[in-house]
Structure formats: C-alpha cells, structure tokens
Amino acid sequence: MVLKSIKSLLAVAVFLVAAATGWIVRELARPIRIAADPAAGFFEVEKGLSARAVLGHLESQGLVPAALPLRLACRIFYPGERFKAGEYRFAEAVPAKAALLVLFDGRVYLEPVTIPEGLTIKEAAEAVRPGDPAGAEAFRRAALDASLIADLDPRARDLEGYLFPNTYDLPRKAPEADIVAAMVAGFHRVFHEDRRQRAAELGLTVREAVTLASLIEEETALPEERPLVSAVFHNRLKRGIKLDCDPTVAYALKLQGRYTGRLLLRDLKLESPYNTYLHVGLPPGPISSPGTACLDAALHPAAVDDLYFVARGDGSHRFSRTLSEHLEAVKKFRALKNH
C-alpha cells in the first residue's frame, strides 16, 4: 500500500515537472510584445541590476506578459548566464528565448554616426551631438586628452587631426570620452606601420604628415587633384617658400571664433602661427581631420615640379610650375569670375 502511494506521488511529481517544463518552454517560445511606434522598443539593463530586477522590468514595460516563467527558465536552462548592462532595442516580435539570449550576449543597440572628412574638433562635436550643447562640450573636453595619441605624436596638446573620419556604430548613450577614444583608435588602425614608415622616408613626423594631409583635405575635394596639391606643398617646403594656404588662415580665425565662411584680404595678415601667408613651413599642427585619401596623398605626392595652383571656380584648380604661368592663370580665372 505504501509502495503504491509512493509510486502515485512520483507519477504526480513527474507529471507536474513535465507540465511546468512544458509551460516554461511555451513561454520562451512566445513572441515578446513590441510597440506600434518604430522609434520605441528600447530596453535598458542598468549596471548592477539582478536578474530578477531585469526580468521584472521586462514585465513592467510590457515586453513580456509575466516575469515568473523567465526567472524559472534562467534558473533551469541558463544558470551560469548574466545579463549585460546596456541599451537594447527590440524592433520585432522575437521569441522570449531569443530576447534573453540578446541580453546574455550583450548585443546592445548601436546607431551609426558618420563623421565626414575635414572636420575640426568643434565641428566633430556638433556632428556627434547635434542640438545638444552639453554633449558637444563634453566631446570637446574629451578631445583635449592628448594622451590617446602620445605614442604617435608626443607634441600633441589635443586631438585635432586625429579624430578619424568614418562611420561608427555606437550606443546612443555612449560617453563622449568613449566616442573620442573610438575615433582615435580608428586613426591608429589607418596610420599603420607602412604609412608611418613612408612618412619617415619623406622626413616627416606623424604630426607633420597629418598636418600636411589636413591642408590637402581643405584645399580640394577632387581625388585626382590631391597628389598634385600635395606635390605643390612638398615642393614649396623643400624650397623654403611660404605655403600661402587659405584654409590655414580660416582655421586661425576659427580658433578666435571669428571665421564667417569667407576670407578677406586683410585676414591674410592675421598674426597667427597657423597663417602660412606669414610663416614659412607647415602650421603647428593639423587644421582638421583628414581622411585616408588625403593621408595617402600627403605621403605620395605627384612627381611634378608645380609650385602654384589657383581655383578655376568650378571646384577644380589650375596648376603651374612658374610664377609667370601662375599669374597668367590668376588673371584668366579672375576675368572669368567677373563675367
């Protein structure tokens, strides 16, 4: 009789375990609920939260109907897993099990942020944090951390020129210091040993190479002209001729908060170490962050003897070897401009 009762209890226990397991499995297969608004569906796991608290938030935010089966699932099926802190986005109704795996793996939501070539620190800050003055200011402060580039440029006092332009996939709430570090890491990847060796062959430090590339970046947007502009600057540097580079004056004005988008004749007399109309050689440092193409142009100038170039007015330039040729070109294109 006793044996029969024990068998009955075991049978009931097995049935209950099987039923509970089946219920948990069904709940894991149930799709999570998502909001009708495509901009919604964000879920944040705060650092230090217990699994119980995280699952409770899933329930309170309406993503799952109940936290209990998920808590049991974590204990039974995923006893060694931990939820990773970060912001997640559930844009489609995936099964609850898949949602749990996303949280376990730390597959946080990343948003693409594109930083174009030729931006200064201030301009990059506004691109990263548009309409957010406090965030832009935090970015600018982070960009003062020259230690991030000290291995390649011990003279750097900030990260001007080293915030590599690219598209970065970043958490929406990424600290500005992390964003800056990611951009400098991008520069380190691009300016690798081969490019550093090439700079050394030309007698350039990394800082000088990047500075030269930033001038090329600002002078022309045409790929075929970059090696030619580079050649002009290299040739002038070798001969001790001032670079007469308008963008360096524009940058000097930007540093003083006075740049209006165009240069006046009197601006060319602005006293600044960045004014290449007054000072021979490269300016003290980069005037923007150049892209890969301009870095390579700085390191591989065209094999020409040109010393001058003038804007045609259509985005392209006329290159000249002698001053007389250059003055004739200036006269021609000014006449066309005045028509």
C-alpha positions in Angstrom: 0.0 0.0 0.0 2.8 2.4 1.0 4.7 1.5 -2.2 1.7 2.1 -4.3 1.3 5.6 -2.7 4.9 6.4 -3.3 4.6 5.4 -7.0 1.5 7.6 -7.2 3.3 10.6 -5.7 6.2 10.1 -8.1 3.9 9.9 -11.0 2.2 13.1 -9.9 5.6 14.8 -9.4 6.8 13.7 -12.8 3.6 15.0 -14.4 4.0 18.3 -12.6 7.6 18.7 -13.6 6.8 17.9 -17.2 3.8 20.3 -17.1 5.9 23.1 -15.6 8.7 22.5 -18.1 6.3 22.5 -20.9 4.8 25.7 -19.7 8.2 27.4 -19.4 9.2 26.2 -22.9 5.9 27.6 -24.3 6.5 30.9 -22.6 10.1 31.0 -24.0 8.6 30.5 -27.5 6.0 33.2 -27.0 7.0 36.4 -29.0 7.7 39.4 -26.9 5.4 42.4 -27.4 6.7 45.4 -29.3 5.3 48.9 -29.5 3.5 50.1 -32.6 5.8 53.1 -32.8 9.0 52.0 -34.6 11.0 54.6 -32.5 10.1 52.7 -29.4 11.1 49.2 -28.2 14.2 50.3 -26.3 15.0 48.4 -23.1 17.9 49.3 -20.8 19.7 47.0 -18.4 21.3 49.1 -15.8 24.7 48.1 -14.4 24.4 46.0 -11.2 20.8 45.0 -11.6 19.9 41.5 -10.5 18.3 39.1 -13.0 15.1 39.3 -11.0 15.0 43.1 -11.4 15.8 42.9 -15.1 13.0 40.4 -15.8 10.7 42.5 -13.7 11.4 45.5 -15.9 10.7 43.4 -19.0 7.3 42.7 -17.5 6.6 46.2 -16.3 7.4 47.6 -19.7 5.0 45.2 -21.3 7.6 43.3 -23.4 6.6 40.0 -21.8 3.3 39.1 -20.1 5.0 37.7 -16.9 8.5 37.5 -15.5 8.0 34.3 -13.5 8.5 31.7 -16.3 11.5 33.6 -17.5 13.0 33.6 -14.0 12.4 29.9 -13.8 14.0 29.4 -17.3 17.1 31.3 -16.2 17.5 29.1 -13.2 16.8 25.8 -15.0 18.2 26.4 -18.5 20.7 29.2 -18.1 22.1 29.0 -14.6 25.5 30.5 -15.4 24.4 33.3 -17.6 24.3 37.0 -16.6 22.5 39.9 -18.2 24.9 42.5 -19.7 24.4 46.2 -19.0 23.5 48.5 -21.9 20.6 49.7 -24.0 18.8 47.2 -26.2 16.2 47.6 -28.9 13.5 45.0 -29.8 12.1 46.2 -33.1 10.4 42.9 -33.9 8.5 40.3 -32.0 11.2 37.7 -31.5 10.6 34.8 -29.1 11.3 35.5 -25.4 14.1 33.0 -25.6 15.8 35.0 -28.3 15.4 38.2 -26.3 17.0 36.6 -23.3 20.0 35.5 -25.5 20.4 39.0 -26.8 20.6 40.3 -23.2 23.0 37.5 -22.2 25.3 38.2 -25.2 25.3 41.9 -24.6 24.1 42.7 -28.2 23.4 46.3 -27.3 21.7 48.6 -29.7 24.2 50.5 -31.9 23.4 53.6 -34.0 25.6 54.6 -37.0 27.2 58.0 -36.6 29.0 59.4 -39.7 31.9 61.8 -39.2 32.9 63.3 -42.6 36.4 64.2 -43.6 37.8 67.7 -42.8 36.1 68.5 -39.5 37.7 70.3 -36.6 37.2 69.1 -33.1 34.4 71.7 -32.6 32.7 70.6 -35.8 33.0 66.9 -35.0 31.5 67.6 -31.6 28.4 69.2 -33.2 28.2 66.3 -35.7 28.3 63.7 -32.9 25.9 65.6 -30.6 23.6 67.7 -32.8 21.4 70.0 -30.9 23.0 69.0 -27.6 25.3 71.8 -26.4 26.2 70.0 -23.2 27.1 66.8 -25.1 29.1 68.8 -27.6 31.0 70.5 -24.8 31.7 67.1 -23.2 33.0 65.8 -26.5 35.3 68.9 -26.8 36.6 68.3 -23.3 37.3 64.6 -24.1 39.2 65.7 -27.2 41.7 67.5 -25.1 43.1 64.2 -23.9 46.2 64.1 -25.9 47.5 61.0 -24.1 45.4 59.0 -26.6 47.8 59.9 -29.4 51.0 60.5 -27.4 52.6 57.3 -28.8 52.5 58.7 -32.3 52.5 62.5 -31.6 54.1 63.4 -28.3 53.8 67.1 -29.2 50.0 67.0 -29.4 48.1 69.2 -26.9 44.8 68.0 -28.1 43.4 65.5 -30.7 42.9 67.9 -33.6 43.6 65.9 -36.7 43.4 62.5 -35.0 39.6 62.1 -34.8 39.5 59.8 -37.8 36.5 60.4 -40.1 34.4 57.3 -40.6 31.0 55.8 -39.8 31.0 54.5 -36.2 28.3 52.2 -34.7 27.8 53.5 -31.2 25.4 53.1 -28.3 23.0 56.0 -28.2 24.2 56.8 -24.7 27.9 56.2 -25.2 30.0 58.5 -23.1 31.7 61.2 -25.2 35.1 60.0 -24.0 34.4 56.6 -25.4 33.4 58.1 -28.8 36.6 60.1 -28.9 38.7 57.1 -28.0 37.0 55.1 -30.8 37.8 57.8 -33.3 41.5 57.9 -32.2 41.6 54.1 -32.4 40.4 54.5 -35.9 43.3 56.7 -36.7 45.7 54.3 -35.2 44.3 51.5 -37.4 44.7 53.6 -40.5 48.0 55.2 -39.9 49.7 51.8 -39.5 53.4 50.9 -39.7 53.6 51.1 -43.5 52.3 54.7 -43.6 54.5 55.7 -40.6 57.5 54.2 -42.5 56.6 56.1 -45.6 56.3 59.4 -43.6 59.8 58.7 -42.2 61.2 58.2 -45.7 59.9 61.6 -46.6 61.5 63.1 -43.5 58.1 63.8 -41.9 56.9 63.1 -38.4 53.4 61.7 -37.9 52.3 65.1 -36.8 53.8 66.8 -39.9 52.2 64.1 -42.2 48.8 64.6 -40.7 49.1 68.4 -40.8 50.0 68.3 -44.5 47.1 65.9 -45.2 44.7 68.2 -43.4 45.8 71.1 -45.7 45.2 68.9 -48.8 41.8 67.9 -47.4 40.8 71.5 -47.1 42.2 72.6 -50.5 40.5 70.2 -52.8 37.6 67.7 -52.9 38.7 66.2 -56.2 40.5 62.8 -55.8 42.7 63.4 -58.9 43.9 66.7 -57.6 45.1 65.6 -54.2 48.5 64.2 -55.2 49.0 67.5 -57.2 48.2 69.7 -54.3 50.5 67.5 -52.2 53.3 68.0 -54.7 52.9 71.8 -54.7 53.2 71.8 -50.9 56.1 69.4 -50.8 57.9 71.4 -53.5 57.4 74.7 -51.6 58.5 73.2 -48.3 61.7 71.9 -49.9 62.4 75.4 -51.4 61.5 77.3 -48.2 58.6 79.1 -50.0 55.6 80.0 -47.8 52.6 77.7 -48.5 50.1 80.5 -48.8 47.3 78.1 -47.9 43.9 79.9 -47.3 42.5 77.1 -45.1 45.2 77.7 -42.5 44.0 81.3 -42.2 40.5 80.2 -41.9 41.5 77.8 -39.1 43.3 80.6 -37.3 40.1 82.6 -37.5 38.1 79.6 -36.2 40.3 79.4 -33.2 39.5 83.0 -32.4 35.8 82.5 -33.1 35.9 85.0 -36.0 35.5 82.9 -39.1 32.5 83.9 -41.2 32.8 81.4 -44.0 34.9 83.6 -46.3 38.3 85.2 -46.2 39.0 88.9 -46.7 42.3 90.3 -48.0 43.0 91.7 -44.5 42.7 88.3 -43.0 45.8 87.2 -44.8 47.7 89.5 -42.5 46.3 87.9 -39.3 49.1 87.2 -36.8 48.9 83.6 -36.0 51.4 80.7 -36.2 48.8 79.0 -38.4 48.9 81.7 -41.0 51.0 80.3 -43.8 50.9 83.6 -45.6 53.2 85.0 -42.9 55.2 82.0 -41.8 57.3 79.6 -43.8 56.7 75.8 -43.4 53.8 73.8 -42.1 51.5 75.2 -39.4 52.0 74.0 -35.9 49.5 71.1 -36.2 46.6 69.7 -38.2 43.7 72.1 -39.1 41.1 69.3 -39.4 40.9 65.5 -39.5 41.9 64.2 -42.9 40.6 61.0 -44.5 42.6 58.1 -45.8 42.8 59.5 -49.3 44.4 62.7 -48.2 46.8 60.9 -45.8 48.0 58.9 -48.8 48.2 62.0 -51.0 50.4 63.6 -48.4 52.7 60.5 -48.4 52.7 60.1 -52.1 52.8 63.4 -53.9 52.7 63.5 -57.7 56.0 63.6 -59.5 55.7 67.2 -60.8 57.5 70.4 -60.3 54.5 72.6 -59.8 54.7 75.4 -57.2 51.3 77.1 -57.6 47.6 76.4 -58.1 44.6 78.6 -58.4 40.9 77.8 -58.2 39.1 77.8 -61.5 35.7 78.5 -59.9 34.2 75.1 -60.6 35.9 73.2 -57.7 39.0 72.4 -59.8 42.4 74.1 -59.9 44.9 75.1 -62.5 48.5 74.1 -61.5 51.6 76.0 -62.6 55.3 75.5 -62.4 56.4 79.1 -62.7 55.2 82.3 -61.2 54.6 83.9 -64.6 52.3 80.9 -65.5 50.5 81.2 -62.2 49.9 85.0 -62.6 48.5 84.4 -66.1 46.2 81.7 -64.7 45.1 84.0 -61.9 44.3 86.8 -64.4 42.4 84.4 -66.6 40.2 82.9 -63.9 39.5 86.3 -62.2 38.3 87.6 -65.6 36.0 84.6 -66.0 34.7 85.1 -62.4 33.9 88.7 -63.1 31.9 88.0 -66.2 
